[in-house]
Amino acid sequence: MEMNDMVLVSVDDHISEPPDMFEKHLSAAQLATAPKFCTDENGKSYWSYQGMFMPSVGLNAVVGRVPEEFGMEPNSLEEMRKGVYNVDARINDMNANGIAASLNFGTCVGFDGGRFHKASDKDLSLIHLRAYNDWHIDEWCAAYPGRFIPCALLPTWDMDATVEEIKRIEAKGCTAVSLNENPTSQGLPSVHNEYWEPMWKAITDFDITMCLHIGAGNPQPHASAETPIEAWITTMPMSSAVGAADWLTLSALQRYPSMKIALSECGLGWIPYFMERADFSHSRHRAWTHSDYQGMKPSDIFKKHFMICFIDDAFGLKNLDAVNEDMVAYECDYPHSDTLWPEVPEHLWKAINHLTEEQINKVTHRNAMRWFNFDLFKHTPREELTIGALRNKAAADGVDVTPRSFGGEKPLTEGVAARVVTSGDLMSMFAHHAKPKEAQAS
């Protein structure tokens, strides 16, 4: 196999939603109370909903920028590459990067729909969450059949509504949902509470995969506000271990042996030690902790129920035999700063070309197809979805991948001498974006 022969499916990318997202999916009255795309007096864009302000951009929606601008958060859609928010341009960027299909998480309402959970009027939240799912499934994903894996949100503050929404999205062909890995952060019971039993049953009855994306519930820890931001960024994928350990002890995994979980943006290299440590802890402490894996080791449970996803992980791929090769999938993370767009194939090939052709096919697309019940080749023949074929199409369509300057807000005040950017600087940027003084609907 050569690099251009690979077929790539990314199970973690992101959308900065377009301003007209809800217009085709709500009545006039419902639209009047829906999340609104706004612009303040300084030209900064944000979403407003039930008194909350959400920046319209995702963390580091910097794809296509020159590296010097990675710390400059875009203030508006115009300061982003068009593929971040426009589905036609997204397909062009996927082609240029050799990506055959992509699973996309939302931004303005949170990876897990957290803004709907925080809103005070839950009746409106339910209406608008369903409309969001309709936009995502029927408009964004359906625009190019076979190129996107739909991933819906659930109104988990209402279990009856959650079960109904699972049934509704499954009927639309959606096979994945994005959940908060720690619902106590939303004021809900923990995943170990019987509250969740109806959802576990519906999820498994309809064979839907639960995606747990970092950043939704458990915080990514950093030592202090003075900690250099690179230290925080370094540990972000590994922070998935907190949620993974919690869900690994979920008793529902014993009752529902077909339950499927994807750890989105978790990385791969740390997983072997995580499983080793879980086995060791269980062997040393089960007599008094009363943990019960029904005669299996925690690592056996992990390998059975958890899909692990990676962006750039040469060590993990070199040690693929230490995990279950049937439970590893690739993710591009477009348009965030970790994305290697438009050079994903070149980076991935260096880390993967020692594997067998069968292993390469599993990691690049077959595992994702199986875990998400996604028929990649239903609408398009395989030969038209290889890296080489997609890049040839992008070249013919004139897709420009040249890095460019988009501007944006600099992380340091003008005139301040260059210094190491700290974790506190990042938090200040979030706070600065959070509540614009004056705004108008766009």
C-alpha positions in Angstrom: 0.0 0.0 0.0 1.1 3.5 -0.8 0.1 6.7 1.0 -2.3 7.8 -1.7 -4.1 4.4 -1.6 -5.3 5.0 2.0 -8.9 5.9 2.8 -9.2 8.2 5.8 -12.2 8.7 8.0 -11.9 11.4 10.7 -14.1 10.7 13.8 -13.4 14.1 15.4 -13.8 17.5 13.6 -15.7 20.6 14.4 -18.1 23.2 13.0 -18.4 26.9 13.8 -22.1 27.0 12.9 -23.4 29.4 10.3 -25.8 32.3 11.3 -28.8 30.8 9.4 -28.5 27.4 11.1 -32.1 27.4 12.6 -34.0 29.2 9.8 -35.2 26.1 8.0 -36.0 24.1 11.0 -38.2 26.3 13.3 -41.5 28.1 13.0 -41.4 32.0 13.2 -42.3 31.9 16.9 -39.7 29.3 17.7 -37.0 31.1 15.7 -37.6 34.3 17.7 -36.4 32.6 20.9 -33.7 30.4 19.3 -29.9 31.0 19.7 -29.0 34.1 17.7 -25.8 35.0 15.8 -24.9 38.6 16.8 -22.1 41.2 16.2 -21.0 43.7 18.8 -20.0 47.3 18.2 -16.4 46.2 17.6 -17.3 43.7 14.9 -16.9 40.6 17.1 -19.3 37.8 16.5 -21.0 35.7 19.2 -24.2 33.7 19.8 -26.8 34.7 22.4 -29.3 32.4 24.0 -31.5 32.9 27.1 -29.1 35.5 28.5 -25.9 33.5 27.7 -23.2 34.7 25.4 -21.2 32.2 23.4 -18.3 33.2 21.1 -19.0 32.1 17.6 -15.6 30.6 17.2 -14.2 27.4 18.6 -11.0 27.3 20.6 -8.3 28.1 18.0 -10.4 27.9 14.9 -7.1 28.6 13.2 -6.9 26.1 10.3 -5.2 27.7 7.3 -3.5 30.5 9.3 0.2 31.1 9.4 1.6 29.6 12.6 2.3 33.0 14.1 -1.4 33.7 14.3 -2.4 30.5 16.1 -2.8 32.4 19.4 -5.1 35.0 17.7 -8.7 34.0 18.2 -10.8 34.9 15.2 -13.4 37.6 16.0 -15.8 36.8 13.2 -16.5 34.2 10.5 -14.6 36.4 8.0 -11.5 35.8 10.0 -11.7 32.1 9.5 -11.2 29.8 6.6 -14.6 29.3 4.9 -14.6 25.5 5.4 -15.0 26.1 9.2 -18.6 27.1 8.7 -19.6 26.4 5.1 -20.4 22.8 4.2 -19.4 23.2 0.5 -16.0 24.7 1.4 -15.6 22.0 4.1 -15.9 19.3 1.5 -13.2 21.1 -0.6 -10.9 21.2 2.4 -11.6 17.5 3.2 -10.7 16.6 -0.4 -7.5 18.7 -0.2 -6.6 16.8 3.0 -7.6 13.4 1.6 -10.4 12.9 4.2 -13.2 10.7 2.8 -15.6 11.2 5.7 -15.9 13.2 8.9 -17.8 13.3 12.2 -18.4 16.9 13.3 -19.0 18.3 16.8 -20.8 21.6 17.3 -19.3 24.7 18.8 -21.8 27.5 19.7 -23.9 25.2 21.9 -21.0 23.1 23.2 -19.7 19.8 22.2 -22.3 18.1 24.3 -25.1 20.7 23.9 -24.2 22.1 27.3 -25.7 25.5 26.5 -29.1 23.9 26.2 -28.6 22.3 29.6 -27.6 25.6 31.2 -30.5 27.5 29.8 -33.3 28.3 32.3 -36.3 27.6 30.0 -35.9 23.9 29.3 -39.1 23.7 27.2 -37.4 26.1 24.7 -34.1 24.2 25.1 -35.8 21.0 24.0 -37.3 22.7 20.9 -34.0 24.3 19.9 -31.9 21.2 20.6 -34.1 19.2 18.3 -33.8 21.9 15.7 -30.1 21.8 16.0 -30.1 18.0 15.4 -32.3 18.5 12.4 -29.9 21.1 11.0 -26.9 18.9 11.6 -28.4 15.7 10.2 -30.7 17.0 7.5 -28.8 20.0 6.2 -25.1 19.8 7.0 -24.5 16.0 6.8 -27.2 15.4 4.1 -25.6 18.0 1.8 -23.0 15.4 0.8 -24.4 11.9 1.5 -21.7 9.5 2.6 -19.2 12.2 3.5 -20.3 12.9 7.1 -21.1 10.7 10.1 -24.1 12.5 11.9 -23.6 13.1 15.6 -26.6 14.4 17.6 -27.2 16.0 21.0 -29.5 14.7 23.7 -31.8 16.6 26.2 -30.5 14.5 29.1 -32.1 16.8 31.7 -35.3 15.1 30.7 -35.0 11.3 30.4 -38.3 10.7 28.7 -37.4 13.3 26.1 -33.9 11.8 25.8 -35.3 8.4 24.9 -37.7 9.9 22.4 -34.9 11.9 20.8 -32.8 8.8 20.5 -35.7 7.1 18.6 -36.1 10.2 16.4 -32.5 10.7 15.3 -32.1 7.0 14.7 -35.0 7.1 12.3 -33.1 9.8 10.5 -30.0 7.5 10.2 -28.0 9.1 13.0 -25.8 6.6 14.8 -23.8 8.7 17.2 -24.5 11.2 20.0 -22.2 13.5 21.9 -22.5 13.4 25.7 -21.0 15.1 28.7 -18.7 12.6 30.3 -19.4 14.0 33.7 -23.1 15.0 33.9 -22.7 16.2 37.5 -21.1 19.3 36.0 -24.6 20.0 34.5 -26.4 19.4 37.8 -27.5 15.9 36.8 -26.8 12.6 38.6 -23.5 10.8 37.9 -23.4 8.1 35.3 -23.5 5.6 38.2 -27.0 6.7 39.1 -30.1 4.7 38.1 -31.4 7.9 36.5 -29.6 6.9 33.3 -31.0 3.4 32.9 -33.6 4.3 30.3 -30.9 6.0 28.2 -28.5 3.0 28.4 -31.3 0.7 27.2 -32.3 3.0 24.3 -28.8 3.6 23.3 -28.0 -0.1 23.0 -31.4 -1.0 21.6 -30.7 1.3 18.7 -27.0 0.6 18.5 -25.9 4.2 18.9 -22.3 5.2 19.8 -21.8 7.6 22.7 -19.0 10.2 22.0 -17.3 11.6 25.1 -15.3 14.7 23.9 -12.6 16.2 26.1 -13.6 19.7 27.5 -17.3 19.0 27.8 -17.4 18.0 31.5 -14.2 17.2 33.3 -11.8 20.2 33.1 -8.4 19.8 31.7 -6.2 20.6 34.7 -3.3 23.0 34.8 -1.1 23.8 37.8 -1.7 27.6 38.0 -2.6 30.7 36.0 1.2 31.2 35.5 1.6 27.7 33.9 2.8 28.2 30.3 0.0 27.4 28.0 2.0 24.7 26.2 2.0 22.7 29.4 -1.8 22.7 29.5 -2.1 21.9 25.8 0.4 19.0 26.3 -1.7 17.2 28.9 -5.2 17.9 27.3 -5.6 14.5 25.5 -4.4 12.6 28.6 -7.0 14.4 30.7 -9.5 11.9 29.1 -8.2 9.4 31.6 -10.4 10.9 34.3 -13.6 10.3 32.4 -12.4 7.0 31.0 -11.7 5.6 34.5 -15.1 6.7 35.6 -17.0 5.1 32.7 -14.8 2.0 32.8 -16.4 1.2 36.2 -19.9 1.8 34.9 -22.1 -1.2 35.9 -24.2 -0.7 32.8 -21.3 -2.1 30.8 -22.2 -5.4 32.5 -25.9 -5.2 31.7 -25.4 -4.0 28.2 -22.6 -5.9 26.6 -23.1 -4.2 23.2 -22.7 -0.6 24.6 -20.3 1.5 22.5 -18.3 4.5 23.7 -15.8 6.7 21.8 -13.2 8.8 23.6 -13.0 11.7 21.3 -9.7 13.5 21.1 -8.1 11.3 23.7 -4.9 10.2 22.0 -3.5 6.7 22.0 0.0 6.4 23.5 -1.0 6.6 27.2 -3.8 4.0 26.9 -1.6 0.9 27.4 -0.4 2.1 30.8 -4.0 3.2 31.7 -5.2 -0.3 31.2 -2.3 -1.8 33.0 -2.9 0.5 36.0 -6.6 -0.3 36.0 -5.8 -4.1 36.1 -3.3 -3.5 38.9 -5.7 -1.4 40.9 -8.4 -4.0 40.6 -6.2 -6.9 41.5 -4.9 -5.1 44.7 -8.1 -3.5 45.9 -11.2 -5.4 44.8 -11.5 -7.3 48.1 -12.5 -4.0 49.9 -13.8 -1.9 47.0 -16.2 -4.6 45.9 -15.6 -3.7 42.2 -17.1 -6.3 39.9 -16.0 -7.0 36.4 -17.7 -10.4 36.3 -14.4 -12.3 36.2 -12.9 -10.1 33.5 -10.0 -7.6 33.9 -10.7 -3.9 33.5 -8.5 -3.9 30.4 -10.8 -6.6 28.8 -13.8 -4.3 29.4 -12.0 -1.3 28.0 -10.9 -3.1 24.8 -14.5 -4.3 24.3 -16.4 -1.0 24.9 -14.1 1.9 24.2 -13.0 3.3 20.8 -9.8 5.3 21.2 -9.1 8.1 18.7 -5.8 9.8 17.9 -4.5 12.8 15.9 -0.8 12.4 15.8 0.5 9.4 17.8 3.6 7.7 16.4 4.3 5.9 19.8 0.8 4.6 20.1 0.9 3.2 16.5 4.3 1.7 17.1 2.8 -0.2 20.0 -0.6 -1.0 18.5 -0.3 -4.5 19.8 -0.7 -3.2 23.3 -4.2 -2.1 22.6 -7.1 -3.6 20.6 -6.3 -2.7 16.9 -10.0 -3.1 16.2 -10.8 -0.2 18.5 -8.5 2.6 17.2 -9.6 5.3 14.8 -8.1 8.4 13.3 -9.2 12.0 13.9 -8.2 15.2 12.1 -9.5 17.8 14.6 -10.2 20.4 11.8 -10.2 23.4 12.4 -8.5 23.4 15.8 -4.8 24.1 16.3 -3.9 20.4 16.6 -5.1 19.7 13.1 -2.4 18.8 10.6 -4.6 20.0 7.7 -3.7 19.9 4.8 -0.9 17.5 5.4 -2.6 14.8 7.4 -1.6 12.0 4.9 2.1 12.9 5.0 2.2 12.9 8.8 0.0 9.9 9.3 1.9 7.8 6.7 5.2 8.3 8.5 3.6 6.8 11.7 1.6 4.1 10.1 3.5 2.6 7.2 5.1 -0.1 9.3 1.7 -1.7 9.9 0.2 -4.4 7.7 -2.3 -3.4 5.0 -5.1 -4.9 7.1 -4.1 -2.9 10.2 -3.8 0.3 8.1 -7.3 -0.2 6.8 -8.7 -0.8 10.2 -7.2 2.3 11.8 -7.9 4.6 8.9 -11.5 3.8 8.2 -12.8 0.3 8.8 -13.0 0.6 12.6 -14.8 3.8 12.3 -17.2 2.4 9.8 -18.0 -0.5 12.1 -18.2 1.4 15.4 -20.5 4.1 13.9 -22.5 1.8 11.6 -21.4 4.0 8.7 -21.4 2.7 5.2 -18.6 4.8 3.6 -18.9 3.3 0.2 -22.7 3.3 -0.1 -22.8 6.5 -2.2 -19.3 6.7 -3.6 -16.9 3.9 -4.8 -13.8 3.3 -2.8 -11.5 4.2 -5.6 -13.0 7.7 -5.6 -12.4 8.2 -1.9 -8.7 7.4 -1.6 -6.3 10.2 -0.6 -5.0 10.4 -4.2 -8.4 10.6 -5.8 -9.7 13.2 -3.4 -6.6 15.4 -3.7 -6.8 15.2 -7.5 -10.4 16.4 -7.3 -9.4 19.3 -5.0 -6.6 20.3 -7.4 -9.0 20.2 -10.3 -11.4 22.4 -8.3 -8.7 24.9 -7.5 -8.7 24.5 -3.7 -6.1 26.8 -2.3 -4.3 25.5 0.8 -1.7 28.2 1.0 -1.3 29.4 4.6 -2.5 33.0 5.0 -2.9 35.8 7.5 -6.5 36.2 8.7 -5.8 38.7 11.5 -7.7 38.4 14.7 -7.2 39.5 18.3 -3.6 39.1 19.5 -3.0 37.3 22.8 -0.8 40.1 24.1 -1.5 43.8 24.3 0.1 45.9 21.6 3.5 47.1 22.8 4.0 44.4 25.4 7.3 42.6 25.0 7.1 39.0 23.8 6.9 36.5 26.7 5.7 33.0 27.3 1.9 32.8 27.0 0.4 31.4 30.2 -2.7 29.4 31.0 -4.1 32.5 32.7 -3.8 34.4 29.4 -6.1 31.9 27.8 -8.6 32.1 30.5 -8.5 35.9 30.2 -9.2 35.6 26.5 -12.3 33.5 27.2 -13.5 35.9 29.8 -13.0 38.8 27.4 -15.1 37.1 24.7 -17.8 36.0 27.1 -19.9 39.2 27.6 -19.9 41.8 24.9 -21.0 45.3 26.0 -23.3 46.1 23.0 -24.5 43.9 20.2 -27.0 43.5 17.5 -28.4 40.5 15.8 -26.8 39.7 12.6 
